[in-house]
Amino acid sequence: MRSQVVIIGSGPAGLLLGQLLTNAGIDNVVLERSTREHVLSRVRAGVLEEGTAAMLEEAGAGQRMRREGLPHDGFDVAFDGKHHRIDLFNLTSGKRVMVYGQTELTHDLMDTRDRADAASVYEAAEVTPHDFDRDAPYVTYEKDGATHRIDCDFIAGCDGYHGVSRRSVPESAIHSFERTYPFGWLGILADVPPVSHELIYCNHKRGFALCSMRSMTRSRYYVQCSLDDHLEDWPDDRFWDEIRRRLPEDVAGRMTTGTSFEKSIAPLRSFVAEPMRFGRLFLAGDAAHIVPPTGAKGLNLACGDVRYLFDGLRDYYIGKSTAGIDAYSARALARVWKAERFSWWMTTTLHLFPETGAFGQRIQEAELDYLIHSRAASTALAENYVGLPF
């Protein structure tokens, strides 16, 4: 079998790249080691930058998002018992974000790919890229007891942090940067109305909290917790009591509680692998970088990579130019590091660290007080939150 581009991984980055390539008439195959049902069962981010939403529209997969998604013109920052609104729309001259769950986005991209009759292989075992440092790369995988080979021009590694793409690169050719954080996020999903129509980010002496949602009847809430905690330590009643302690009284008083149907503890880390191109293999999304979820950048950063990679591949096949693919790594990393900085800043400003103490808490409060009273500081936050331009 032959394809112009082989895409490893059927998360949002892989599916979005595949659909954009398909629409442009560029042949591609998506290989996924898991089942389609498993991919759709993963609970992930839900805040989309304007650029991400526009790319879904460009791919022909944005209809349900526009119909069911929740446009947000701002969000609240809470500290010292009060909350203050960051007016994204006015601070960025009319930009906003869209709250739309990653599971729904993935479903929409899968359905769009199905309608286009584009090739996807699920439960592809032992996926392995070969000869990507030469002019004729290929990918092998096992399926139904047989080994299959796809010859191609390029390989796009969109298979996440633990995927095979980055692991296939010689250690001497890649430089990794990493920071792990000394806490996690305990998150729940519950079919209860959200406590606010916009997100609330909360700095508190007991730790960070976040009030989010997936719809007007389904809420997503988080509290900072110890990495030593276990889910059995956190029955629903304890979670609801704890998050209400961390919120301003007026917010806590109107919170609707209920039985959670999903609960997890996620560690936080920052990670970047450089470069993001190795001959004819390109890394995109979590295969190349991880951000803590505080700034809502993970999914959006992956879609930014897809923007640059698709533009480069389109120019290669249609414009007969290698300039775009040659510039891919540098362009993507410039945006990646800005998002890493922003996510690090949000995390350090809003969370309780072991060394925070009383002095550190006052410094955080001073930083937040400056943020809400300085238009310049608020604008910098808003510009990064809605997404820097591609």
N, C-alpha and C positions, 0 to 999 in steps of 0.2 A: 504494500500500500504506500501511496505517496500523498503528502499534503504540503502546502507552502509553509504553514506554521503549525506546530504542535504546541498545544497549551496544556500544561500539567497543573491540574487543580480546577475544581468547578465551584469555588467560592465566588463571591461577587466580582472580584478582579478578573478571574479567568473567564467567567461567563460574559462580563461586560466587554472585555477585549474580543472574545470570540464573536459576539454579536456585531460589534463595530466593524470587524474584519469581514464578516459575512455580508453585511450591508454594502461594503465597498467592493465586493466581488473577489475577496482574497480568501482562498481555500484554507480551512483550519479544522483541526480535530481537538476536542477536549477530552483529556484522560483524567479519570477520578478513581482513586483507590477505594472509596467508600460507596455505599449505596446512595441512590438519590434520596431515599427517605432519611438516611442519617444526615446528609448535608442539610436537609430542610429542618431537621430537629434541633440544630444548633441555635442557641439563643445568644444574640450578639447585639451590636450597637443599634441605635435608632435615631440619631441626629445627622441629617444630611446637609452638607454645604450646598449653596446655590449651584456651584460648578458640578457637583455630583448629580444633583437633580437634573441639571441641563443635559448631562451625558446620558442619563437614563432615557430622557426624551429623544435624544439623538439616536439612541439605539433602538427606539421604537418600543420601549418597555416602561414608559412612564405614565400610561393612562390611569391605572389603578392608584398609583401614588398621588396623582393630581386630584383624584376623586376622593380618596380615603385618608390621605396624609394630612398632618396638622401643621400648617405654616405657623412659625413662631417669629414674632418681631422683636423679642427680647427674652431675658431671663432674670431671675433674682439672685443676688448674693446676700446671704444672711450671716451676720456676726454680731456679737455683743447684744443678743436678744432682739435685734431689729433686722429688717430685710429691705433691700434697695434694688431698684430695677435698673438693669443695663438695657438701654433702648437701642437695640441693634439696628433697627430700621432707620432711625434718624441719624445715628452716629456714622452709618456707612452709606448714606445717601440712597436709601431704598433697598438694601439687601436684607435677607432673612434666612432662616434655616427651616428645614422641613423635618418634622418628627414622623418617621416611618420605619418600622422594624426591619432589620436586616433579613430576617426570615422571609418577610413578605417581598422584599426587593429580590432576593434570590429566587423565590417562586416565580416572580414576574419574568426574570431573565431566562429561567428554564423554559417557561411557557413560550416566550418569544423565540427561543432557539428551536423548540419543537415545531413551531409554526413555519419556521424558515427551513425545516428539514436539514439542519446542520448536524454534523456528526458529533456524537458524544458517546464515550464508553465509560460506564460505571462498573465498579468492582474490578477495575484493572489492577491486578497484583504485580508486584515487583517492577514497577515502572522505573526505567533507567535511561537517562540521556547518554548518548555516545558521540564521540568525535566532534563535540561542539567547538573545539579549538581548530577545526579544519573546515574545508569548504563544503563538505557533504555530511552534515550531522544526521543522526537518526535516533529514534526512541524505540525501545523494546518494552513489552509488557506481557503478562500472562493472563489468559482468559479462557475459561471452559477447558482447562487442561492442555492448552496449546500456547506456544510462544509466538507473539505477533511482532512485526517490525513495521515502523512507519518512517520512511525516508522523508526529509524535509529540508527547507532552507534555514529556518530559525526555530528555536525552542523558547517558549515563554514559561518561566517557572513561577507559577502563581499558587504554589502548594503549601504556603504557610511556613511558620517557624520550624516545624518538625519535618518538613517535606524533604524529598530526595534532591531537589534542584540545587539548593545551596550546598548540601552535603556532597554533591558530586564535584564541586570545585576543589582543586588542590588547596590545602591549607596555606601554602606559600603565596597563593594568588589573591587571598582575601584578608581584609583587616576588619576585625570586629570591635565595636565599642559597646559597652553594656553598663547599666546601673540597675541594681535591684533595690526595691524599697522595703523597709522593715515592717510592712503591714499589708493587709489585703482588703478587698471589698466583699462584704457579705451582701448579696443581692437577692431580692425576691420579686416574683411576679404574682399579682393577685388581681382577680376580677372585681375591683372596686374603683370608683371614680377617683381620678387624681386629686390631690389636695389643692392644686393650683393649675390654672390653664397654661402656665409656662413653667419651665424647670426652675428649681431652687437649689443652689449650691450653698452649703452651710459649713462655716468654720465654727468649731465649738471646742471648749476645753476638754470635752470627753472624746473628741474625734470628729472627723468629717462625716457629713451626711448629704445625700442627694435625693431629691424628689423628682422623678421623671414619669413618663407614661408611654404606652404604646397606642392608646386610643383614649377616648373620653370615658370608657368603661373598664379599661385595663391599665393598672399602674405598675411602674417599675421603681423600686426604692432600694437604696444602698446605705449601709453604714460602714465606716472604717472599723476593722477588727484585727485582732492578732493573727499572725500566720499559724500560731499554735492552736487556734480555735478549730472546732469540728462542727459540722452541721447539727449533730445531735445536741450540741451545747446551746443551740439557738432555736427553740420552739417558737412558733409564731407570736405567742403572747410576749415573750422576752424581746423579740425584734420590735414589735410595735411600741412597747414601753420605751425602748432605747432610742428609737428614732424620734419619738415625740419629745424626749428630754433634750435632744440636740437642736430642735427647731424653735423659732420664736413662738411665744405662747399663742398668739392669734392663729398661727398656722397649725400648730399641734392641736388646738381645740376643735378645728374643723376637719381633722383627718378621719376618713372612713377606714376602718380596719376590716379584715376578713381572712379567710384561709388562703394561704399561698399555694400555688400549684407548681412552682419552680423555685428552687433555692440553691445557691451555690456560693462558694468562696473563691475569689480570683486573686492571685498575687499580682503585684504591679511591678513592671520593669520598663526600662528604656533600652533599646537595642538598635544598632545600625551596623550593617555590613557594607563595606566598600571594596571595590566598585560594585555596580549593579549590572555590569555587562562583562561576559567572559566569552570572547569570540562570537559565536552565534547563539549563545545562551544568555537570556535576559532574566533578571530577577525582578519581581514586582510584588507589592503588598507585604504581608507578614513574612514572606520568604527573605525579605531584605531588611525589614525594620519593624520594631514594635514600639508603641507609645503607651504610657499609662492612660487609662480611659478618661481621666479628669477633663481633658479638653475636647473630647469627642472627635478625635482625629484619626483613629485607626483605619476605619473603612474609607473615610474621605481621602486619606493619604494614599491608600491603595488605588483609588480611582484616579488620583492625580498621576500616579505612575502609568496607569493605563492610557491616560490622555497623551503623555509624551511618547509612549511606546507605539500606540496606534498611529499617531501622526507620523512617526518615523517609518513604520512599516508601510503605511500608505504612500509616503513619498518615495520609498524604495521601489514599490511595485508599479505605481502609477506615474510618479514624477521622475523615475529613473535616477534618484539621488540617494546617496548614502549619508547625507549630512544629518538627517534626523536621527537615524540609529546610532551614528557616531557620537552625537551629542547627548544621547539618552541618559547615560549614567550621571554625567555632570549636571544636567538640568534637573533630573529627579532628585539627586542628593541635595542640591541647593534648597529645594522646597522641603525635603525631608528634615533637614537640620533645623529649619525655621519652625516646623511643626514640633519637632522634638523639644526645642527650646520653650515653646509655648506650653506644651503639655507638662514639662518639668516645672515651669513657673506656676502653673495652676496647681500642680500637686504640692509643691513646697509651700505655697501660700495658704492652702486650705486644709492641709492635714496636720495631725498631731504626730510629731516625730519623737523618738526617745529623748533627744536632746532639747526639745522645744522649751520646756519649763515655763515659769512665769514670765521671764524676760522675753523668751521667744514668742510666747502668746501675745504679748503687748506689741512686739515688732510686727507680727502678722496683722494684728488689728490696726496698727498704724498704716501698714501697706494697704489694707482694704479701705480704710478711711480716706487715704489719699486717692485711691482708685475711684471711689464714688464721687469725690468732690473735685476731681480734676478732669475736665473734658478731654484733655490730651491723653491721660491715662485710660479713661473709659473708651476712647476711640481706638487706642492700640489694642485693648482687649476685644472690642467688637470686631475690628478688622480681622484679627486672627481667628476669632470664633466663627464668623461667617465664611471664612476661607480666603487665603491669599490667592491672587490670580495665578492662572497656569502660565 
